[in-house]
């Protein structure tokens, strides 16, 4: 069904959330679900043990996996690429592809082959392998599903590791001070509850609902906000906020890079502020937090694959002493949040991709129904706005004196159709000359702070020749 998460994946997520699984049971469910998701003839989980692979579970035709172990050293190039990059990969022609096994497809005996890494604490501990597919070849969409499935498996493995850690800590409590042992048990219990609460999240709403329960009931927070941020483009977006001192999104986003939030993203390091009233050079946003009664903040970077993707900002009424145990607890907790954040983002991308394909098909249908050349610029702008809604769309044509704007659209409404020569169009000119899409970020002055604006230019081509440019601003 268009725009929905595959039922198999949803059922798997619900199953692992409601029924704690051992690692062995998890591997069996991963293999079964992966095979059905991508219609593979065979699937297995390869567990890394002593510099080699062990077949931990299989589904479908077991013949490709009739061996028990093999060493990593002579493994296929594709396997080594997955291990090195920690990202999923596939090939559909192992018989003629250098990514295949140099031992003539032994022992995998694969034609199409897809591999997704299973990670624990940032290290690859296993591979989810699918061989041959009923639809002839693996696709990027298949790879996205396998990678997402493996990520949920990662969360269960981490949960199981925390259980083992809790058991080990329980056995050591006799040798520690009772108060210290109780504190350590609380820390581990919170992490375990977090892992279980977030393992079954499939939507941003369920993620933030589960996160709110943990932060309020276990950590006694009074509010929090989740930001997505790109340190290279200097963009920031409020994904969710709850509780005290929830400010307008535009205010938070425009001030982001001028506050400690931006500092945390750029430095990829947690920041704990115990008393805002004691801070020197308090910015306007900090002053507003103090006015709302918030004096303490825990600002935690959402780090995935060594890249900061955003910030979790936890707010507390009054001052607060963050001791070493609480700092360690919050730092470990945000690792779970980052994984769940990526899972929900990937699920959202799958749904948006399906929606966008549907919109693209609709836009293409509209363009094929044109009856006159004069209506082409408006039809192009409307089709683009249907697929990529943005503030401004300009249709630029290549004329004798350079680029001319032949249509100007704002918020989906045509504002001007008279040809106007464009002077400040360096990005568009480069796009017209090369035919290569261009993306740039510009800082525009605002009433309080500069505002980031994105510009995207794509060539309108007839054969191998550029005839114009579509410029999007927003």
C-alpha positions as CSV (number, residue, x, y, z in Angstrom):
1,X,0.0,0.0,0.0
2,X,1.4,3.4,-1.0
3,X,2.9,5.5,1.8
4,X,2.7,2.8,4.5
5,X,5.3,0.8,6.4
6,X,5.4,-2.8,5.2
7,X,3.2,-4.9,7.5
8,X,6.0,-7.5,8.0
9,X,8.4,-4.9,9.3
10,X,5.7,-3.4,11.6
11,X,4.8,-6.8,13.0
12,X,8.5,-7.5,13.7
13,X,8.9,-4.2,15.5
14,X,5.8,-4.9,17.6
15,X,6.9,-8.5,18.4
16,X,10.3,-7.5,19.7
17,X,8.8,-4.7,21.8
18,X,6.2,-7.0,23.4
19,X,8.3,-10.2,23.7
20,X,11.9,-10.0,24.9
21,X,14.0,-12.2,22.7
22,X,17.3,-14.0,23.3
23,X,20.0,-13.3,20.8
24,X,19.4,-16.8,19.2
25,X,15.7,-16.1,18.9
26,X,16.4,-12.6,17.5
27,X,18.7,-14.0,14.8
28,X,16.1,-16.5,13.7
29,X,13.4,-13.8,13.5
30,X,15.8,-11.5,11.7
31,X,16.5,-14.1,9.0
32,X,12.8,-15.0,8.6
33,X,11.6,-11.4,8.3
34,X,14.5,-10.4,6.0
35,X,13.7,-13.2,3.6
36,X,10.1,-12.3,3.4
37,X,10.7,-8.6,3.2
38,X,12.8,-8.7,0.0
39,X,11.4,-12.0,-1.3
40,X,14.8,-13.8,-1.1
41,X,15.2,-17.5,-1.7
42,X,17.6,-17.7,1.3
43,X,18.6,-15.5,4.2
44,X,20.9,-15.9,7.2
45,X,22.5,-14.1,10.1
46,X,26.3,-14.4,10.1
47,X,27.7,-13.9,13.6
48,X,31.4,-12.7,13.8
49,X,33.4,-15.0,16.1
50,X,37.2,-15.2,16.5
51,X,38.0,-13.4,13.2
52,X,35.5,-15.5,11.3
53,X,31.8,-15.9,10.6
54,X,29.4,-18.4,12.1
55,X,26.0,-19.2,10.7
56,X,23.7,-18.2,13.6
57,X,20.4,-18.6,11.8
58,X,18.9,-19.4,8.4
59,X,15.6,-19.0,6.6
60,X,14.4,-20.4,3.3
61,X,16.7,-22.7,1.2
62,X,19.5,-23.7,3.6
63,X,21.9,-25.1,1.0
64,X,23.9,-21.9,0.4
65,X,24.7,-22.0,4.1
66,X,25.7,-25.7,4.6
67,X,29.0,-24.7,6.2
68,X,29.4,-23.8,9.8
69,X,32.2,-21.1,9.8
70,X,34.6,-19.4,7.5
71,X,37.4,-16.8,8.0
72,X,37.0,-13.1,7.4
73,X,40.3,-12.8,5.6
74,X,39.3,-14.5,2.3
75,X,35.7,-13.3,2.4
76,X,34.0,-11.6,-0.6
77,X,34.9,-8.0,-1.4
78,X,31.3,-7.0,-0.8
79,X,31.5,-8.5,2.8
80,X,34.6,-6.6,3.5
81,X,33.1,-3.3,2.2
82,X,30.1,-3.8,4.6
83,X,32.5,-4.4,7.5
84,X,34.6,-1.4,6.7
85,X,31.8,1.1,6.0
86,X,29.3,-0.3,8.5
87,X,26.6,0.3,5.8
88,X,24.4,-2.1,3.8
89,X,25.5,-3.0,0.3
90,X,24.2,-5.2,-2.5
91,X,25.2,-6.5,-6.0
92,X,23.0,-8.3,-8.5
93,X,25.8,-9.9,-10.6
94,X,28.2,-11.7,-8.3
95,X,29.2,-14.1,-11.1
96,X,30.7,-11.2,-13.1
97,X,31.1,-8.6,-10.4
98,X,34.4,-8.0,-8.5
99,X,32.3,-7.6,-5.4
100,X,31.5,-11.3,-5.5
101,X,33.4,-14.1,-3.8
102,X,36.8,-14.7,-5.5
103,X,36.3,-18.4,-4.8
104,X,33.7,-18.6,-7.6
105,X,30.7,-18.0,-5.4
106,X,31.6,-20.5,-2.8
107,X,30.4,-20.9,-0.2
108,X,27.5,-18.4,-0.7
109,X,26.5,-19.6,-4.2
110,X,24.8,-16.3,-4.8
111,X,23.7,-14.3,-7.8
112,X,22.0,-11.2,-6.3
113,X,23.4,-10.7,-2.8
114,X,22.4,-8.1,-0.2
115,X,24.2,-7.6,3.1
116,X,23.3,-5.3,6.1
117,X,25.5,-5.0,9.2
118,X,24.3,-5.7,12.7
119,X,26.0,-3.3,15.1
120,X,26.6,-3.2,18.8
121,X,28.3,-0.3,20.5
122,X,29.5,0.9,17.0
123,X,31.1,-2.4,16.1
124,X,29.9,-4.9,13.4
125,X,29.0,-8.1,15.3
126,X,27.2,-9.8,12.5
127,X,25.7,-9.6,9.0
128,X,22.2,-10.0,7.7
129,X,22.6,-11.7,4.3
130,X,19.9,-12.3,1.6
131,X,20.5,-14.3,-1.5
132,X,18.6,-14.3,-4.8
133,X,15.2,-12.6,-4.9
134,X,11.9,-13.4,-6.5
135,X,11.8,-10.0,-8.3
136,X,15.1,-10.7,-10.1
137,X,17.3,-8.1,-8.6
138,X,17.7,-6.2,-5.3
139,X,17.0,-2.5,-5.2
140,X,17.8,0.5,-3.1
141,X,14.4,0.1,-1.5
142,X,15.2,-3.5,-0.5
143,X,18.5,-2.3,1.0
144,X,16.7,0.4,3.0
145,X,14.3,-2.2,4.5
146,X,17.2,-4.6,5.4
147,X,19.2,-1.8,7.0
148,X,16.2,-0.7,9.0
149,X,15.5,-4.3,10.1
150,X,19.1,-4.7,11.2
151,X,18.9,-1.4,13.2
152,X,16.0,-2.8,15.2
153,X,18.0,-5.9,15.8
154,X,20.8,-3.7,17.1
155,X,18.5,-2.2,19.6
156,X,17.5,-5.7,20.9
157,X,21.1,-6.7,21.1
158,X,21.9,-3.6,23.1
159,X,18.9,-4.3,25.4
160,X,20.1,-7.9,26.0
161,X,23.7,-6.6,26.7
162,X,22.2,-4.2,29.3
163,X,20.3,-7.1,30.9
164,X,23.5,-9.0,31.2
165,X,25.2,-5.9,32.6
166,X,22.4,-5.5,35.1
167,X,22.8,-9.1,36.2
168,X,26.6,-8.7,36.5
169,X,26.1,-5.5,38.5
170,X,23.6,-7.2,40.8
171,X,26.2,-9.9,41.6
172,X,28.7,-7.2,42.5
173,X,26.4,-5.2,44.9
174,X,27.7,-7.2,47.9
175,X,31.1,-5.7,47.4
176,X,29.9,-2.1,47.1
177,X,28.4,0.5,49.4
178,X,24.6,0.0,49.5
179,X,23.8,3.5,48.4
180,X,26.3,3.3,45.6
181,X,24.9,0.0,44.5
182,X,21.3,1.3,44.5
183,X,22.4,4.3,42.4
184,X,24.2,2.1,39.9
185,X,21.1,-0.2,39.7
186,X,18.9,2.8,39.1
187,X,21.1,4.0,36.2
188,X,21.1,0.6,34.6
189,X,17.3,0.2,35.1
190,X,16.7,3.5,33.4
191,X,18.8,2.5,30.4
192,X,17.1,-0.9,30.2
193,X,13.6,0.8,30.3
194,X,14.8,3.3,27.7
195,X,16.0,0.5,25.4
196,X,12.7,-1.4,25.7
197,X,10.5,1.7,25.4
198,X,12.3,2.9,22.2
199,X,12.8,-0.5,20.5
200,X,9.2,-0.6,19.3
201,X,8.9,2.9,18.0
202,X,7.9,3.2,14.4
203,X,6.8,6.8,14.2
204,X,8.1,10.1,15.5
205,X,5.0,10.4,17.7
206,X,5.6,7.0,19.4
207,X,9.3,7.9,19.8
208,X,8.6,11.2,21.6
209,X,5.8,9.7,23.7
210,X,8.1,7.0,24.9
211,X,10.9,9.5,25.5
212,X,8.7,11.8,27.5
213,X,7.7,8.9,29.8
214,X,11.4,8.1,30.5
215,X,12.5,11.7,31.0
216,X,9.6,12.7,33.3
217,X,9.1,9.5,35.3
218,X,12.7,8.3,35.6
219,X,14.8,11.5,35.3
220,X,12.3,14.1,36.7
221,X,12.7,16.5,33.7
222,X,10.3,19.4,33.3
223,X,10.6,19.7,29.5
224,X,12.6,18.7,26.5
225,X,13.2,19.4,22.8
226,X,14.6,17.4,19.9
227,X,16.4,19.3,17.1
228,X,17.6,18.0,13.8
229,X,20.7,19.9,12.7
230,X,23.2,19.9,9.8
231,X,26.5,21.4,10.9
232,X,27.7,21.7,7.2
233,X,24.7,23.6,5.9
234,X,24.1,25.4,9.2
235,X,20.4,24.4,9.2
236,X,18.4,23.4,12.3
237,X,14.8,22.3,12.7
238,X,12.6,21.7,15.8
239,X,11.4,18.1,15.5
240,X,9.5,18.1,18.8
241,X,9.3,19.9,22.1
242,X,7.3,19.3,25.3
243,X,6.9,20.8,28.8
244,X,8.1,24.1,30.3
245,X,9.8,26.8,28.2
246,X,8.4,25.5,24.8
247,X,9.1,28.5,22.6
248,X,7.9,29.2,19.0
249,X,9.7,27.1,16.5
250,X,10.9,30.1,14.4
251,X,12.5,31.7,17.5
252,X,14.4,28.5,18.3
253,X,15.5,27.7,14.8
254,X,16.7,31.2,14.0
255,X,18.7,31.5,17.2
256,X,20.0,27.9,17.2
257,X,23.6,28.4,16.0
258,X,24.1,31.4,18.3
259,X,23.3,29.4,21.4
260,X,24.9,26.5,23.3
261,X,22.8,24.2,21.1
262,X,24.9,25.1,18.1
263,X,28.1,24.7,20.2
264,X,27.0,21.1,21.1
265,X,26.5,20.2,17.4
266,X,29.7,21.7,16.2
267,X,31.8,20.1,19.0
268,X,29.8,16.8,19.2
269,X,30.2,17.0,23.0
270,X,27.5,17.0,25.7
271,X,27.0,20.2,27.7
272,X,25.6,20.3,31.2
273,X,24.5,23.7,32.6
274,X,23.7,23.5,36.3
275,X,22.6,27.1,36.9
276,X,21.8,29.4,34.0
277,X,21.6,32.4,36.4
278,X,25.3,32.0,37.2
279,X,26.3,32.1,33.4
280,X,28.0,35.1,32.1
281,X,26.9,36.7,28.8
282,X,23.5,35.0,28.9
283,X,21.9,35.2,25.4
284,X,18.2,36.2,24.8
285,X,17.1,32.6,24.7
286,X,18.9,31.8,27.9
287,X,17.3,34.8,29.5
288,X,13.8,33.6,28.4
289,X,14.5,30.2,29.9
290,X,15.4,31.8,33.2
291,X,12.3,33.9,33.1
292,X,10.3,30.6,32.6
293,X,12.0,29.1,35.7
294,X,14.4,26.8,33.8
295,X,17.9,27.1,35.4
296,X,19.4,23.7,34.4
297,X,20.0,22.1,31.0
298,X,21.4,18.9,29.6
299,X,22.3,19.4,26.0
300,X,23.1,16.0,24.4
301,X,24.3,15.5,20.8
302,X,22.5,12.9,18.6
303,X,25.5,11.2,17.1
304,X,25.2,8.5,14.4
305,X,28.2,7.0,12.5
306,X,30.5,9.7,13.9
307,X,28.2,12.4,12.6
308,X,26.0,14.8,14.7
309,X,22.4,14.7,13.4
310,X,20.8,16.9,16.1
311,X,20.5,17.6,19.8
312,X,18.3,16.4,22.7
313,X,17.8,19.4,25.1
314,X,16.5,18.4,28.5
315,X,15.1,21.2,30.7
316,X,14.8,21.4,34.5
317,X,13.1,23.9,36.8
318,X,15.6,25.4,39.2
319,X,19.3,24.6,39.5
320,X,20.6,21.0,39.4
321,X,23.8,19.3,40.2
322,X,24.7,16.8,37.4
323,X,27.0,14.3,39.2
324,X,29.2,11.9,37.3
325,X,26.7,9.1,37.5
326,X,23.9,11.2,36.0
327,X,26.2,12.6,33.3
328,X,27.1,9.1,32.3
329,X,23.5,8.0,32.4
330,X,22.4,10.8,30.1
331,X,25.2,10.2,27.7
332,X,24.4,6.6,27.4
333,X,20.6,7.3,27.2
334,X,21.1,9.7,24.2
335,X,22.8,6.9,22.3
336,X,19.6,4.9,22.5
337,X,17.6,8.0,21.5
338,X,19.9,8.6,18.5
339,X,19.3,5.1,17.2
340,X,15.5,5.4,17.6
341,X,15.6,8.8,16.0
342,X,17.4,7.4,12.9
343,X,14.9,4.5,12.8
344,X,11.9,6.8,12.7
345,X,13.6,9.1,10.2
346,X,14.3,6.1,7.9
347,X,10.7,4.9,8.2
348,X,9.5,8.4,7.4
349,X,11.8,8.5,4.4
350,X,10.3,5.2,3.1
351,X,6.8,6.7,3.5
352,X,7.7,10.0,1.9
353,X,9.4,8.2,-1.0
354,X,6.2,6.4,-1.7
355,X,4.2,9.6,-1.5
356,X,6.7,11.4,-3.6
357,X,6.6,8.8,-6.3
358,X,2.8,9.1,-6.4
359,X,3.0,12.9,-6.7
360,X,5.7,12.6,-9.4
361,X,3.5,10.3,-11.4
362,X,0.6,12.8,-11.0
363,X,2.9,15.7,-12.1
364,X,4.1,13.8,-15.1
365,X,0.5,13.1,-16.1
366,X,-0.3,16.8,-15.9
367,X,2.7,17.7,-18.1
368,X,1.7,15.2,-20.8
369,X,-1.7,16.9,-21.1
370,X,-0.3,20.3,-22.2
371,X,-1.8,21.7,-25.3
372,X,0.3,24.9,-25.8
373,X,3.9,26.1,-25.4
374,X,2.7,29.2,-23.5
375,X,1.3,27.2,-20.7
376,X,4.6,25.2,-20.2
377,X,6.3,27.4,-17.6
378,X,3.3,27.5,-15.3
379,X,2.8,23.7,-15.7
380,X,6.4,23.1,-14.9
381,X,6.2,25.3,-11.8
382,X,3.0,23.7,-10.6
383,X,4.4,20.2,-11.1
384,X,7.6,21.1,-9.2
385,X,5.6,22.6,-6.3
386,X,3.4,19.5,-6.2
387,X,6.5,17.3,-5.6
388,X,8.7,19.8,-3.6
389,X,6.7,22.5,-1.8
390,X,8.8,25.6,-1.2
391,X,8.5,29.3,-0.7
392,X,9.6,30.5,-4.1
393,X,9.8,28.8,-7.6
394,X,11.3,30.7,-10.6
395,X,11.2,29.3,-14.1
396,X,14.2,30.8,-16.0
397,X,14.7,30.6,-19.7
398,X,18.0,31.0,-21.6
399,X,17.7,34.2,-23.7
400,X,19.9,36.4,-25.8
401,X,21.0,38.5,-22.8
402,X,21.4,35.6,-20.4
403,X,18.8,34.1,-18.1
404,X,15.3,35.6,-18.1
405,X,12.7,34.8,-15.5
406,X,9.5,33.9,-17.4
407,X,7.5,32.8,-14.3
408,X,7.6,33.7,-10.6
409,X,5.6,31.6,-8.1
410,X,5.3,32.2,-4.3
411,X,3.6,29.7,-2.0
412,X,2.1,27.9,-4.9
413,X,0.6,31.1,-6.5
414,X,1.8,32.6,-9.8
415,X,2.9,36.2,-9.1
416,X,4.5,37.3,-12.4
417,X,4.8,36.0,-15.9
418,X,6.5,38.9,-17.7
419,X,10.1,38.1,-18.8
420,X,12.7,39.8,-16.5
421,X,16.4,39.5,-16.9
422,X,18.0,38.0,-13.7
423,X,21.2,39.6,-12.5
424,X,21.9,37.7,-9.2
425,X,21.7,34.2,-10.5
426,X,25.2,32.8,-10.3
427,X,24.0,29.4,-9.2
428,X,21.4,29.2,-11.9
429,X,23.9,30.3,-14.6
430,X,26.3,27.6,-13.4
431,X,23.5,25.0,-13.6
432,X,22.5,26.1,-17.1
433,X,26.1,25.9,-18.3
434,X,26.9,22.5,-16.8
435,X,23.5,20.9,-16.7
436,X,24.4,19.7,-13.1
437,X,21.9,20.5,-10.3
438,X,23.3,22.9,-7.7
439,X,22.4,23.5,-4.0
440,X,23.6,26.4,-1.9
441,X,22.8,27.9,1.5
442,X,22.6,31.7,2.0
443,X,22.4,33.8,5.1
444,X,19.8,36.6,4.9
445,X,19.6,39.4,7.5
446,X,16.7,39.1,9.9
447,X,15.2,41.3,12.6
448,X,17.2,39.6,15.3
449,X,19.7,37.1,13.7
450,X,20.6,36.0,10.2
451,X,18.2,33.5,8.6
452,X,19.5,30.6,6.5
453,X,17.9,30.2,3.0
454,X,18.4,27.2,0.7
455,X,18.6,27.6,-3.1
456,X,18.3,24.6,-5.4
457,X,18.7,24.9,-9.2
458,X,18.0,22.2,-11.8
459,X,18.4,22.4,-15.5
460,X,15.5,22.1,-17.9
461,X,16.9,20.0,-20.8
462,X,15.9,19.3,-24.3
463,X,18.0,16.4,-25.5
464,X,21.6,17.2,-24.4
465,X,21.0,20.9,-24.4
466,X,19.9,23.1,-21.4
467,X,17.0,25.4,-22.4
468,X,16.3,26.8,-18.9
469,X,16.6,26.4,-15.2
470,X,14.1,25.8,-12.3
471,X,15.2,27.7,-9.2
472,X,13.7,26.9,-5.8
473,X,14.1,29.1,-2.7
474,X,13.1,28.3,0.8
